[in-house]
Amino acid sequence: MDKLAVVAQVVIAVSVLYVWVFRYDNIVKEFREYGLSDLFRSMVGAAKIALSTLLLAGIWYPQLVLVPALAMAALMAGAQASHFKVRHPFPAFVPSLVLLLLSLFVAAVRAGLIA
């Protein structure tokens, strides 16, 4: 499972980095739709980019991974709540739901809950 967890870490990190760097205009639009401030958007973005970096560093230093995986899961749960709040259709929930589940999987593997 360790190798699968590493693959999940890379998928999470690359996905988040792609969205927050190359699709930032979409992020701006979504946060406005949610009624969230620019400062909050910047804080979330900084946190997600930092957590993604730690998940990538965790390939070589697995002891770094548990907390960033749980924090990323919390941020993805917040994304789910935001989609729910503005009543987006189910397909809009899918990317953050997949990343939430992958983050929980990585955390479970690193915590020793899944061998």
Secondary structure as the mmCIF struct_conf table of DSSP 4:
data_model
#
loop_
_struct_conf.conf_type_id
_struct_conf.id
_struct_conf.beg_label_comp_id
_struct_conf.beg_label_asym_id
_struct_conf.beg_label_seq_id
_struct_conf.end_label_comp_id
_struct_conf.end_label_asym_id
_struct_conf.end_label_seq_id
HELX_RH_AL_P HELX_RH_AL_P1 ASP A 2 PHE A 22
BEND BEND1 ARG A 23 ARG A 23
HELX_RH_AL_P HELX_RH_AL_P2 TYR A 24 TYR A 34
TURN_TY1_P TURN_TY1_P1 GLY A 35 GLY A 35
HELX_RH_AL_P HELX_RH_AL_P3 ASP A 38 ALA A 57
TURN_TY1_P TURN_TY1_P2 GLY A 58 TRP A 60
HELX_RH_3T_P HELX_RH_3T_P1 PRO A 62 LEU A 64
BEND BEND2 VAL A 65 VAL A 65
HELX_RH_AL_P HELX_RH_AL_P4 LEU A 66 LYS A 85
TURN_TY1_P TURN_TY1_P3 VAL A 86 ARG A 87
HELX_RH_AL_P HELX_RH_AL_P5 PHE A 90 ARG A 110
TURN_TY1_P TURN_TY1_P4 ALA A 111 GLY A 112
BEND BEND3 LEU A 113 LEU A 113
#
